[in-house]
Amino acid sequence: MRRLIVAYTPYHVLLATAVLQHSPDENHLAIVRDFGAAAEMASVLPRSTVRAFASAVALGGCFGVGTRMRRQFSYRRSAVEIARHAREIVPDQIWVGNDARPESHAAFRAVARMRAAPAGVFIEDGMTAYAASVTRPLSLWEQAAGYALFGRLWSGISVLGTSPLVSGGLFTHPDIVRAELSHLAKTPVSRDALLSPAMQTLAADMVRGAGGDPGRIAGADAVVTVTHSNVAARSPDYRRQMLGLVRHLLRRHHVIGVKYHPRQAEPDYLGVGTDPRVTLLPRGLPLEYLYVLAAAGSPRRLQHVVGDVSTTLLTARWLVPEARVTSLGRPLGLLDSSIEQLFVRLGIAMPERLEPE
């Protein structure tokens, strides 16, 4: 079996690596440069103790591209690069982390012109796979522009995992996927696979490759995730509220980690990194690497994970079950009934105020 994995986020890379770490197949990883650490990840993986991939490259991408229209043109350039790479690999199977993106469609079409159409597998994108309300509805203008720019490479789907490209999927919680994905053949991602000794070594290597200190990061008592500055700008109180939250956590913990969005260009827009008790986590890496390091530690230090409504809360509850996991979605006005039901089911706290303890 020859396989091509097209990953758009660090989370996609992490899940694919965990699942394929003992695979006897020929697996090739293409990381789309949508986040700052894409090239570093592609460099570290071939040299790591996890031998999941025969090759790993970083291609195309739109990291640092500001407007949506400019990103669309970046997608066009990326699609050409991904299609060329797919023709070189000629895979029997293609895994994609985003089956709405033109690059994914370009990979499938490029291979289908050379041989029988490859089988398609969707790599879950976190919250979008579980909360029914998390969609990306497209306006008529966006649909028209998409078809004009990409033609047959444009899917127009609003729920990832629902394009005709894919018939199966990788899921961390396969028993609670949203209804739109129930038809997919589900491959569960094992918690033991993510926390294996080889993955622990890889997590430390990835942190070092991104300029971080694995020991200091694993020593955080609490972690708070911060939304992208573009999203934060829509709420005039967000910055003040998050600074208050950081001060609140520092009164209760010795060291806290602060994790910015992987596509955040500015390294510390809250300005909290000057406090010696605050560790800025490498923003280009998924927070799940910290969970892997925390789970390997003895004694385990991580006591509390605080976020809005992000995927990191789901994976914290799963990978570090002894830690308290708190969503600030209620005071930030981000909760709806489907997200609330999901968090209740998984045991994620949803306080009324930003001070979660």
Salt bridges, closest charged atoms under 4 A:
ASP25 OD2 - ARG3 NH2 3.19
GLU26 OE2 - ARG2 NE 3.38
GLU26 OE2 - HIS28 NE2 2.65
ASP34 OD2 - ARG101 NH1 2.62
ASP34 OD2 - ARG263 NH2 3.95
GLU88 OE1 - HIS85 ND1 3.58
ASP92 OD1 - ARG115 NH1 2.64
GLU103 OE2 - ARG101 NH2 2.81
ASP125 OD1 - HIS12 NE2 2.70
GLU142 OE2 - ARG68 NH1 2.27
GLU142 OE2 - ARG136 NH2 3.30
GLU180 OE1 - ARG178 NE 3.00
ASP205 OD1 - ARG208 NH2 2.91
ASP221 OD1 - ARG301 NH2 3.05
ASP237 OD1 - ARG240 NH2 3.80
ASP275 OD2 - ARG277 NH2 3.05
GLU322 OE2 - ARG300 NH1 3.23
GLU340 OE2 - ARG330 NH2 3.50
GLU352 OE2 - ARG330 NE 3.53
GLU355 OE1 - ARG353 NH2 3.44
GLU357 OE1 - ARG252 NE 3.84
GLU357 OE2 - HIS253 NE2 3.57
GLU357 OE2 - HIS304 ND1 3.47
